[in-house]
Amino acid sequence: MAAHRRRRHPASADEESVLAYARERLSAYKVPRRAIHFVKTLPTTSSGKLMRRALRPERQ
């Protein structure tokens, strides 16, 4: 599982602090294992829903 996070402030959080927060508050199987990707904006459809397909890495 990977996670995508939109930063509200440029230096608001780093990967380790987000993982520590998740470990404290989530069950072990819900904590991201692979990576946390920080993005400027989350892609949305015209109706405002999250475009999950656009967040997936390109498969080669």
CHARMM-style PDB file with segment names, atoms N, HN, CA, C and O in Angstrom:
ATOM      1  N   MET     1       0.842  -1.170   0.000  1.00  0.00      PROA
ATOM      2  CA  MET     1       0.000   0.000   0.000  1.00  0.00      PROA
ATOM      3  C   MET     1       0.888   1.234   0.000  1.00  0.00      PROA
ATOM      4  O   MET     1       1.884   1.297   0.722  1.00  0.00      PROA
ATOM      5  N   ALA     2       0.531   2.181  -0.788  1.00  0.00      PROA
ATOM      6  HN  ALA     2      -0.278   2.130  -1.375  1.00  0.00      PROA
ATOM      7  CA  ALA     2       1.232   3.454  -0.840  1.00  0.00      PROA
ATOM      8  C   ALA     2       0.228   4.543  -0.478  1.00  0.00      PROA
ATOM      9  O   ALA     2      -0.982   4.339  -0.572  1.00  0.00      PROA
ATOM     10  N   ALA     3       0.730   5.679  -0.072  1.00  0.00      PROA
ATOM     11  HN  ALA     3       1.714   5.845   0.004  1.00  0.00      PROA
ATOM     12  CA  ALA     3      -0.146   6.784   0.304  1.00  0.00      PROA
ATOM     13  C   ALA     3       0.247   8.030  -0.469  1.00  0.00      PROA
ATOM     14  O   ALA     3       1.421   8.251  -0.763  1.00  0.00      PROA
ATOM     15  N   HSD     4      -0.746   8.837  -0.793  1.00  0.00      PROA
ATOM     16  HN  HSD     4      -1.701   8.657  -0.554  1.00  0.00      PROA
ATOM     17  CA  HSD     4      -0.522  10.139  -1.419  1.00  0.00      PROA
ATOM     18  C   HSD     4      -1.018  11.192  -0.453  1.00  0.00      PROA
ATOM     19  O   HSD     4      -2.099  11.067   0.123  1.00  0.00      PROA
ATOM     20  N   ARG     5      -0.221  12.230  -0.282  1.00  0.00      PROA
ATOM     21  HN  ARG     5       0.657  12.332  -0.750  1.00  0.00      PROA
ATOM     22  CA  ARG     5      -0.602  13.284   0.649  1.00  0.00      PROA
ATOM     23  C   ARG     5      -0.376  14.629  -0.010  1.00  0.00      PROA
ATOM     24  O   ARG     5       0.669  14.866  -0.618  1.00  0.00      PROA
ATOM     25  N   ARG     6      -1.351  15.504   0.110  1.00  0.00      PROA
ATOM     26  HN  ARG     6      -2.199  15.312   0.604  1.00  0.00      PROA
ATOM     27  CA  ARG     6      -1.208  16.859  -0.413  1.00  0.00      PROA
ATOM     28  C   ARG     6      -0.679  17.737   0.711  1.00  0.00      PROA
ATOM     29  O   ARG     6      -1.237  17.758   1.808  1.00  0.00      PROA
ATOM     30  N   ARG     7       0.382  18.449   0.438  1.00  0.00      PROA
ATOM     31  HN  ARG     7       0.836  18.432  -0.453  1.00  0.00      PROA
ATOM     32  CA  ARG     7       0.954  19.354   1.447  1.00  0.00      PROA
ATOM     33  C   ARG     7       0.227  20.676   1.419  1.00  0.00      PROA
ATOM     34  O   ARG     7       0.025  21.270   0.359  1.00  0.00      PROA
ATOM     35  N   ARG     8      -0.160  21.126   2.585  1.00  0.00      PROA
ATOM     36  HN  ARG     8       0.004  20.643   3.445  1.00  0.00      PROA
ATOM     37  CA  ARG     8      -0.811  22.445   2.676  1.00  0.00      PROA
ATOM     38  C   ARG     8       0.224  23.547   2.803  1.00  0.00      PROA
ATOM     39  O   ARG     8       0.027  24.655   2.304  1.00  0.00      PROA
ATOM     40  N   HSD     9       1.323  23.243   3.467  1.00  0.00      PROA
ATOM     41  HN  HSD     9       1.483  22.343   3.872  1.00  0.00      PROA
ATOM     42  CA  HSD     9       2.433  24.182   3.623  1.00  0.00      PROA
ATOM     43  C   HSD     9       3.686  23.475   3.122  1.00  0.00      PROA
ATOM     44  O   HSD     9       3.804  22.261   3.291  1.00  0.00      PROA
ATOM     45  N   PRO    10       4.613  24.184   2.518  1.00  0.00      PROA
ATOM     46  CA  PRO    10       5.781  23.538   1.914  1.00  0.00      PROA
ATOM     47  C   PRO    10       6.567  22.625   2.854  1.00  0.00      PROA
ATOM     48  O   PRO    10       7.019  21.562   2.427  1.00  0.00      PROA
ATOM     49  N   ALA    11       6.739  23.000   4.091  1.00  0.00      PROA
ATOM     50  HN  ALA    11       6.372  23.864   4.438  1.00  0.00      PROA
ATOM     51  CA  ALA    11       7.546  22.181   5.004  1.00  0.00      PROA
ATOM     52  C   ALA    11       6.705  21.631   6.148  1.00  0.00      PROA
ATOM     53  O   ALA    11       7.207  21.478   7.262  1.00  0.00      PROA
ATOM     54  N   SER    12       5.440  21.332   5.892  1.00  0.00      PROA
ATOM     55  HN  SER    12       5.033  21.456   4.988  1.00  0.00      PROA
ATOM     56  CA  SER    12       4.537  20.938   6.977  1.00  0.00      PROA
ATOM     57  C   SER    12       4.818  19.548   7.516  1.00  0.00      PROA
ATOM     58  O   SER    12       4.611  19.309   8.706  1.00  0.00      PROA
ATOM     59  N   ALA    13       5.285  18.617   6.681  1.00  0.00      PROA
ATOM     60  HN  ALA    13       5.453  18.811   5.715  1.00  0.00      PROA
ATOM     61  CA  ALA    13       5.511  17.250   7.154  1.00  0.00      PROA
ATOM     62  C   ALA    13       6.495  16.552   6.242  1.00  0.00      PROA
ATOM     63  O   ALA    13       6.625  16.890   5.066  1.00  0.00      PROA
ATOM     64  N   ASP    14       7.186  15.570   6.802  1.00  0.00      PROA
ATOM     65  HN  ASP    14       7.081  15.296   7.758  1.00  0.00      PROA
ATOM     66  CA  ASP    14       8.053  14.732   5.991  1.00  0.00      PROA
ATOM     67  C   ASP    14       7.563  13.293   6.102  1.00  0.00      PROA
ATOM     68  O   ASP    14       6.625  13.009   6.847  1.00  0.00      PROA
ATOM     69  N   GLU    15       8.187  12.401   5.374  1.00  0.00      PROA
ATOM     70  HN  GLU    15       8.950  12.632   4.769  1.00  0.00      PROA
ATOM     71  CA  GLU    15       7.719  11.018   5.308  1.00  0.00      PROA
ATOM     72  C   GLU    15       7.758  10.335   6.672  1.00  0.00      PROA
ATOM     73  O   GLU    15       6.824   9.615   7.023  1.00  0.00      PROA
ATOM     74  N   GLU    16       8.807  10.544   7.436  1.00  0.00      PROA
ATOM     75  HN  GLU    16       9.567  11.129   7.151  1.00  0.00      PROA
ATOM     76  CA  GLU    16       8.931   9.897   8.748  1.00  0.00      PROA
ATOM     77  C   GLU    16       7.863  10.363   9.733  1.00  0.00      PROA
ATOM     78  O   GLU    16       7.322   9.552  10.486  1.00  0.00      PROA
ATOM     79  N   SER    17       7.554  11.655   9.735  1.00  0.00      PROA
ATOM     80  HN  SER    17       7.993  12.313   9.124  1.00  0.00      PROA
ATOM     81  CA  SER    17       6.538  12.148  10.672  1.00  0.00      PROA
ATOM     82  C   SER    17       5.140  11.627  10.298  1.00  0.00      PROA
ATOM     83  O   SER    17       4.325  11.352  11.178  1.00  0.00      PROA
ATOM     84  N   VAL    18       4.870  11.494   9.002  1.00  0.00      PROA
ATOM     85  HN  VAL    18       5.533  11.717   8.287  1.00  0.00      PROA
ATOM     86  CA  VAL    18       3.584  10.952   8.578  1.00  0.00      PROA
ATOM     87  C   VAL    18       3.476   9.481   8.961  1.00  0.00      PROA
ATOM     88  O   VAL    18       2.426   9.039   9.427  1.00  0.00      PROA
ATOM     89  N   LEU    19       4.557   8.713   8.770  1.00  0.00      PROA
ATOM     90  HN  LEU    19       5.410   9.072   8.392  1.00  0.00      PROA
ATOM     91  CA  LEU    19       4.547   7.302   9.160  1.00  0.00      PROA
ATOM     92  C   LEU    19       4.402   7.139  10.669  1.00  0.00      PROA
ATOM     93  O   LEU    19       3.687   6.247  11.126  1.00  0.00      PROA
ATOM     94  N   ALA    20       5.065   7.981  11.441  1.00  0.00      PROA
ATOM     95  HN  ALA    20       5.645   8.706  11.070  1.00  0.00      PROA
ATOM     96  CA  ALA    20       4.939   7.913  12.897  1.00  0.00      PROA
ATOM     97  C   ALA    20       3.507   8.217  13.326  1.00  0.00      PROA
ATOM     98  O   ALA    20       2.969   7.550  14.210  1.00  0.00      PROA
ATOM     99  N   TYR    21       2.897   9.206  12.713  1.00  0.00      PROA
ATOM    100  HN  TYR    21       3.334   9.748  11.995  1.00  0.00      PROA
ATOM    101  CA  TYR    21       1.504   9.545  12.998  1.00  0.00      PROA
ATOM    102  C   TYR    21       0.590   8.359  12.679  1.00  0.00      PROA
ATOM    103  O   TYR    21      -0.310   8.034  13.453  1.00  0.00      PROA
ATOM    104  N   ALA    22       0.830   7.714  11.523  1.00  0.00      PROA
ATOM    105  HN  ALA    22       1.561   7.979  10.894  1.00  0.00      PROA
ATOM    106  CA  ALA    22       0.006   6.578  11.117  1.00  0.00      PROA
ATOM    107  C   ALA    22       0.194   5.395  12.062  1.00  0.00      PROA
ATOM    108  O   ALA    22      -0.777   4.717  12.401  1.00  0.00      PROA
ATOM    109  N   ARG    23       1.425   5.139  12.490  1.00  0.00      PROA
ATOM    110  HN  ARG    23       2.213   5.690  12.215  1.00  0.00      PROA
ATOM    111  CA  ARG    23       1.679   4.017  13.403  1.00  0.00      PROA
ATOM    112  C   ARG    23       0.994   4.212  14.750  1.00  0.00      PROA
ATOM    113  O   ARG    23       0.550   3.246  15.371  1.00  0.00      PROA
ATOM    114  N   GLU    24       0.909   5.454  15.196  1.00  0.00      PROA
ATOM    115  HN  GLU    24       1.269   6.238  14.691  1.00  0.00      PROA
ATOM    116  CA  GLU    24       0.265   5.741  16.484  1.00  0.00      PROA
ATOM    117  C   GLU    24      -1.255   5.562  16.426  1.00  0.00      PROA
ATOM    118  O   GLU    24      -1.872   5.123  17.397  1.00  0.00      PROA
ATOM    119  N   ARG    25      -1.850   5.903  15.286  1.00  0.00      PROA
ATOM    120  HN  ARG    25      -1.349   6.259  14.497  1.00  0.00      PROA
ATOM    121  CA  ARG    25      -3.307   5.997  15.230  1.00  0.00      PROA
ATOM    122  C   ARG    25      -4.011   4.932  14.394  1.00  0.00      PROA
ATOM    123  O   ARG    25      -5.235   4.815  14.453  1.00  0.00      PROA
ATOM    124  N   LEU    26      -3.250   4.149  13.612  1.00  0.00      PROA
ATOM    125  HN  LEU    26      -2.256   4.244  13.565  1.00  0.00      PROA
ATOM    126  CA  LEU    26      -3.872   3.153  12.735  1.00  0.00      PROA
ATOM    127  C   LEU    26      -3.467   1.742  13.135  1.00  0.00      PROA
ATOM    128  O   LEU    26      -2.455   1.534  13.804  1.00  0.00      PROA
ATOM    129  N   SER    27      -4.268   0.791  12.716  1.00  0.00      PROA
ATOM    130  HN  SER    27      -5.091   0.960  12.173  1.00  0.00      PROA
ATOM    131  CA  SER    27      -3.898  -0.611  12.882  1.00  0.00      PROA
ATOM    132  C   SER    27      -2.680  -0.887  12.010  1.00  0.00      PROA
ATOM    133  O   SER    27      -2.443  -0.189  11.024  1.00  0.00      PROA
ATOM    134  N   ALA    28      -1.907  -1.909  12.377  1.00  0.00      PROA
ATOM    135  HN  ALA    28      -2.099  -2.476  13.178  1.00  0.00      PROA
ATOM    136  CA  ALA    28      -0.657  -2.194  11.671  1.00  0.00      PROA
ATOM    137  C   ALA    28      -0.876  -2.452  10.185  1.00  0.00      PROA
ATOM    138  O   ALA    28      -0.048  -2.055   9.365  1.00  0.00      PROA
ATOM    139  N   TYR    29      -1.977  -3.109   9.824  1.00  0.00      PROA
ATOM    140  HN  TYR    29      -2.649  -3.431  10.490  1.00  0.00      PROA
ATOM    141  CA  TYR    29      -2.178  -3.425   8.409  1.00  0.00      PROA
ATOM    142  C   TYR    29      -2.599  -2.211   7.588  1.00  0.00      PROA
ATOM    143  O   TYR    29      -2.614  -2.291   6.359  1.00  0.00      PROA
ATOM    144  N   LYS    30      -2.941  -1.096   8.220  1.00  0.00      PROA
ATOM    145  HN  LYS    30      -2.929  -1.031   9.218  1.00  0.00      PROA
ATOM    146  CA  LYS    30      -3.345   0.106   7.501  1.00  0.00      PROA
ATOM    147  C   LYS    30      -2.205   1.098   7.290  1.00  0.00      PROA
ATOM    148  O   LYS    30      -2.360   2.058   6.534  1.00  0.00      PROA
ATOM    149  N   VAL    31      -1.078   0.886   7.936  1.00  0.00      PROA
ATOM    150  HN  VAL    31      -0.953   0.106   8.550  1.00  0.00      PROA
ATOM    151  CA  VAL    31       0.063   1.791   7.799  1.00  0.00      PROA
ATOM    152  C   VAL    31       0.708   1.556   6.430  1.00  0.00      PROA
ATOM    153  O   VAL    31       0.968   0.405   6.077  1.00  0.00      PROA
ATOM    154  N   PRO    32       0.974   2.612   5.647  1.00  0.00      PROA
ATOM    155  CA  PRO    32       1.587   2.435   4.323  1.00  0.00      PROA
ATOM    156  C   PRO    32       2.934   1.733   4.429  1.00  0.00      PROA
ATOM    157  O   PRO    32       3.751   2.067   5.287  1.00  0.00      PROA
ATOM    158  N   ARG    33       3.160   0.753   3.548  1.00  0.00      PROA
ATOM    159  HN  ARG    33       2.495   0.482   2.851  1.00  0.00      PROA
ATOM    160  CA  ARG    33       4.412  -0.007   3.578  1.00  0.00      PROA
ATOM    161  C   ARG    33       5.422   0.488   2.561  1.00  0.00      PROA
ATOM    162  O   ARG    33       6.621   0.516   2.836  1.00  0.00      PROA
ATOM    163  N   ARG    34       4.952   0.873   1.404  1.00  0.00      PROA
ATOM    164  HN  ARG    34       3.977   0.850   1.181  1.00  0.00      PROA
ATOM    165  CA  ARG    34       5.879   1.219   0.332  1.00  0.00      PROA
ATOM    166  C   ARG    34       6.430   2.629   0.455  1.00  0.00      PROA
ATOM    167  O   ARG    34       7.616   2.819   0.724  1.00  0.00      PROA
ATOM    168  N   ALA    35       5.586   3.595   0.261  1.00  0.00      PROA
ATOM    169  HN  ALA    35       4.622   3.441   0.042  1.00  0.00      PROA
ATOM    170  CA  ALA    35       6.076   4.968   0.225  1.00  0.00      PROA
ATOM    171  C   ALA    35       4.922   5.936   0.429  1.00  0.00      PROA
ATOM    172  O   ALA    35       3.747   5.593   0.298  1.00  0.00      PROA
ATOM    173  N   ILE    36       5.305   7.135   0.749  1.00  0.00      PROA
ATOM    174  HN  ILE    36       6.260   7.414   0.855  1.00  0.00      PROA
ATOM    175  CA  ILE    36       4.343   8.226   0.835  1.00  0.00      PROA
ATOM    176  C   ILE    36       4.764   9.239  -0.222  1.00  0.00      PROA
ATOM    177  O   ILE    36       5.895   9.725  -0.212  1.00  0.00      PROA
ATOM    178  N   HSD    37       3.858   9.549  -1.121  1.00  0.00      PROA
ATOM    179  HN  HSD    37       2.940   9.154  -1.129  1.00  0.00      PROA
ATOM    180  CA  HSD    37       4.139  10.483  -2.203  1.00  0.00      PROA
ATOM    181  C   HSD    37       3.480  11.815  -1.865  1.00  0.00      PROA
ATOM    182  O   HSD    37       2.279  11.870  -1.601  1.00  0.00      PROA
ATOM    183  N   PHE    38       4.264  12.878  -1.874  1.00  0.00      PROA
ATOM    184  HN  PHE    38       5.240  12.833  -2.089  1.00  0.00      PROA
ATOM    185  CA  PHE    38       3.734  14.208  -1.630  1.00  0.00      PROA
ATOM    186  C   PHE    38       3.448  14.861  -2.975  1.00  0.00      PROA
ATOM    187  O   PHE    38       4.313  14.899  -3.850  1.00  0.00      PROA
ATOM    188  N   VAL    39       2.250  15.366  -3.135  1.00  0.00      PROA
ATOM    189  HN  VAL    39       1.547  15.335  -2.424  1.00  0.00      PROA
ATOM    190  CA  VAL    39       1.845  16.004  -4.386  1.00  0.00      PROA
ATOM    191  C   VAL    39       1.324  17.407  -4.093  1.00  0.00      PROA
ATOM    192  O   VAL    39       0.859  17.692  -2.990  1.00  0.00      PROA
ATOM    193  N   LYS    40       1.410  18.279  -5.100  1.00  0.00      PROA
ATOM    194  HN  LYS    40       1.788  18.048  -5.996  1.00  0.00      PROA
ATOM    195  CA  LYS    40       0.912  19.645  -4.923  1.00  0.00      PROA
ATOM    196  C   LYS    40      -0.610  19.677  -4.899  1.00  0.00      PROA
ATOM    197  O   LYS    40      -1.211  20.343  -4.055  1.00  0.00      PROA
ATOM    198  N   THR    41      -1.229  18.955  -5.828  1.00  0.00      PROA
ATOM    199  HN  THR    41      -0.741  18.415  -6.513  1.00  0.00      PROA
ATOM    200  CA  THR    41      -2.685  18.875  -5.877  1.00  0.00      PROA
ATOM    201  C   THR    41      -3.082  17.438  -6.184  1.00  0.00      PROA
ATOM    202  O   THR    41      -2.342  16.711  -6.847  1.00  0.00      PROA
ATOM    203  N   LEU    42      -4.234  17.038  -5.708  1.00  0.00      PROA
ATOM    204  HN  LEU    42      -4.835  17.628  -5.169  1.00  0.00      PROA
ATOM    205  CA  LEU    42      -4.764  15.715  -6.006  1.00  0.00      PROA
ATOM    206  C   LEU    42      -5.663  15.830  -7.234  1.00  0.00      PROA
ATOM    207  O   LEU    42      -6.531  16.702  -7.285  1.00  0.00      PROA
ATOM    208  N   PRO    43      -5.463  14.956  -8.228  1.00  0.00      PROA
ATOM    209  CA  PRO    43      -6.282  15.045  -9.432  1.00  0.00      PROA
ATOM    210  C   PRO    43      -7.730  14.654  -9.150  1.00  0.00      PROA
ATOM    211  O   PRO    43      -7.997  13.662  -8.472  1.00  0.00      PROA
ATOM    212  N   THR    44      -8.650  15.440  -9.675  1.00  0.00      PROA
ATOM    213  HN  THR    44      -8.433  16.246 -10.226  1.00  0.00      PROA
ATOM    214  CA  THR    44     -10.065  15.163  -9.467  1.00  0.00      PROA
ATOM    215  C   THR    44     -10.804  15.170 -10.800  1.00  0.00      PROA
ATOM    216  O   THR    44     -10.343  15.748 -11.785  1.00  0.00      PROA
ATOM    217  N   THR    45     -11.956  14.517 -10.805  1.00  0.00      PROA
ATOM    218  HN  THR    45     -12.330  14.047 -10.006  1.00  0.00      PROA
ATOM    219  CA  THR    45     -12.809  14.499 -11.989  1.00  0.00      PROA
ATOM    220  C   THR    45     -13.630  15.779 -12.022  1.00  0.00      PROA
ATOM    221  O   THR    45     -13.535  16.613 -11.122  1.00  0.00      PROA
ATOM    222  N   SER    46     -14.424  15.925 -13.050  1.00  0.00      PROA
ATOM    223  HN  SER    46     -14.502  15.247 -13.781  1.00  0.00      PROA
ATOM    224  CA  SER    46     -15.267  17.123 -13.158  1.00  0.00      PROA
ATOM    225  C   SER    46     -16.314  17.185 -12.053  1.00  0.00      PROA
ATOM    226  O   SER    46     -16.808  18.263 -11.724  1.00  0.00      PROA
ATOM    227  N   SER    47     -16.658  16.023 -11.474  1.00  0.00      PROA
ATOM    228  HN  SER    47     -16.257  15.147 -11.742  1.00  0.00      PROA
ATOM    229  CA  SER    47     -17.635  16.014 -10.385  1.00  0.00      PROA
ATOM    230  C   SER    47     -16.970  16.151  -9.012  1.00  0.00      PROA
ATOM    231  O   SER    47     -17.661  16.153  -7.993  1.00  0.00      PROA
ATOM    232  N   GLY    48     -15.627  16.265  -8.972  1.00  0.00      PROA
ATOM    233  HN  GLY    48     -15.066  16.263  -9.800  1.00  0.00      PROA
ATOM    234  CA  GLY    48     -14.922  16.494  -7.718  1.00  0.00      PROA
ATOM    235  C   GLY    48     -14.410  15.245  -7.024  1.00  0.00      PROA
ATOM    236  O   GLY    48     -13.865  15.328  -5.923  1.00  0.00      PROA
ATOM    237  N   LYS    49     -14.578  14.085  -7.655  1.00  0.00      PROA
ATOM    238  HN  LYS    49     -15.021  14.017  -8.549  1.00  0.00      PROA
ATOM    239  CA  LYS    49     -14.093  12.843  -7.049  1.00  0.00      PROA
ATOM    240  C   LYS    49     -12.611  12.651  -7.352  1.00  0.00      PROA
ATOM    241  O   LYS    49     -12.106  13.151  -8.357  1.00  0.00      PROA
ATOM    242  N   LEU    50     -11.928  11.934  -6.487  1.00  0.00      PROA
ATOM    243  HN  LEU    50     -12.338  11.529  -5.670  1.00  0.00      PROA
ATOM    244  CA  LEU    50     -10.508  11.675  -6.650  1.00  0.00      PROA
ATOM    245  C   LEU    50     -10.262  10.724  -7.815  1.00  0.00      PROA
ATOM    246  O   LEU    50     -10.926   9.693  -7.926  1.00  0.00      PROA
ATOM    247  N   MET    51      -9.306  11.065  -8.686  1.00  0.00      PROA
ATOM    248  HN  MET    51      -8.767  11.902  -8.596  1.00  0.00      PROA
ATOM    249  CA  MET    51      -8.943  10.201  -9.815  1.00  0.00      PROA
ATOM    250  C   MET    51      -7.825   9.266  -9.373  1.00  0.00      PROA
ATOM    251  O   MET    51      -6.646   9.580  -9.533  1.00  0.00      PROA
ATOM    252  N   ARG    52      -8.197   8.121  -8.820  1.00  0.00      PROA
ATOM    253  HN  ARG    52      -9.156   7.866  -8.690  1.00  0.00      PROA
ATOM    254  CA  ARG    52      -7.212   7.181  -8.305  1.00  0.00      PROA
ATOM    255  C   ARG    52      -6.316   6.640  -9.401  1.00  0.00      PROA
ATOM    256  O   ARG    52      -5.134   6.388  -9.170  1.00  0.00      PROA
ATOM    257  N   ARG    53      -6.858   6.460 -10.577  1.00  0.00      PROA
ATOM    258  HN  ARG    53      -7.819   6.664 -10.765  1.00  0.00      PROA
ATOM    259  CA  ARG    53      -6.084   5.930 -11.699  1.00  0.00      PROA
ATOM    260  C   ARG    53      -4.896   6.846 -12.025  1.00  0.00      PROA
ATOM    261  O   ARG    53      -3.830   6.361 -12.406  1.00  0.00      PROA
ATOM    262  N   ALA    54      -5.068   8.141 -11.881  1.00  0.00      PROA
ATOM    263  HN  ALA    54      -5.933   8.535 -11.571  1.00  0.00      PROA
ATOM    264  CA  ALA    54      -4.007   9.095 -12.182  1.00  0.00      PROA
ATOM    265  C   ALA    54      -2.895   9.049 -11.126  1.00  0.00      PROA
ATOM    266  O   ALA    54      -1.778   9.489 -11.397  1.00  0.00      PROA
ATOM    267  N   LEU    55      -3.180   8.530  -9.944  1.00  0.00      PROA
ATOM    268  HN  LEU    55      -4.088   8.172  -9.724  1.00  0.00      PROA
ATOM    269  CA  LEU    55      -2.177   8.467  -8.886  1.00  0.00      PROA
ATOM    270  C   LEU    55      -1.323   7.196  -8.944  1.00  0.00      PROA
ATOM    271  O   LEU    55      -0.248   7.137  -8.347  1.00  0.00      PROA
ATOM    272  N   ARG    56      -1.801   6.197  -9.655  1.00  0.00      PROA
ATOM    273  HN  ARG    56      -2.675   6.245 -10.140  1.00  0.00      PROA
ATOM    274  CA  ARG    56      -1.054   4.941  -9.751  1.00  0.00      PROA
ATOM    275  C   ARG    56       0.200   5.130 -10.580  1.00  0.00      PROA
ATOM    276  O   ARG    56       0.184   5.870 -11.563  1.00  0.00      PROA
ATOM    277  N   PRO    57       1.295   4.469 -10.197  1.00  0.00      PROA
ATOM    278  CA  PRO    57       2.515   4.599 -11.005  1.00  0.00      PROA
ATOM    279  C   PRO    57       2.330   3.918 -12.354  1.00  0.00      PROA
ATOM    280  O   PRO    57       1.568   2.960 -12.478  1.00  0.00      PROA
ATOM    281  N   GLU    58       3.021   4.412 -13.344  1.00  0.00      PROA
ATOM    282  HN  GLU    58       3.640   5.191 -13.243  1.00  0.00      PROA
ATOM    283  CA  GLU    58       2.940   3.830 -14.680  1.00  0.00      PROA
ATOM    284  C   GLU    58       3.587   2.464 -14.685  1.00  0.00      PROA
ATOM    285  O   GLU    58       4.714   2.310 -14.215  1.00  0.00      PROA
ATOM    286  N   ARG    59       2.893   1.473 -15.207  1.00  0.00      PROA
ATOM    287  HN  ARG    59       1.977   1.598 -15.589  1.00  0.00      PROA
ATOM    288  CA  ARG    59       3.449   0.124 -15.315  1.00  0.00      PROA
ATOM    289  C   ARG    59       4.160  -0.019 -16.641  1.00  0.00      PROA
ATOM    290  O   ARG    59       3.667   0.439 -17.672  1.00  0.00      PROA
ATOM    291  N   GLN    60       5.312  -0.650 -16.614  1.00  0.00      PROA
ATOM    292  HN  GLN    60       5.712  -1.021 -15.776  1.00  0.00      PROA
ATOM    293  CA  GLN    60       6.105  -0.780 -17.830  1.00  0.00      PROA
ATOM    294  C   GLN    60       5.985  -2.152 -18.408  1.00  0.00      PROA
ATOM    295  OT1 GLN    60       6.590  -2.442 -19.440  1.00  0.00      PROA
TER     296      GLN     60
END
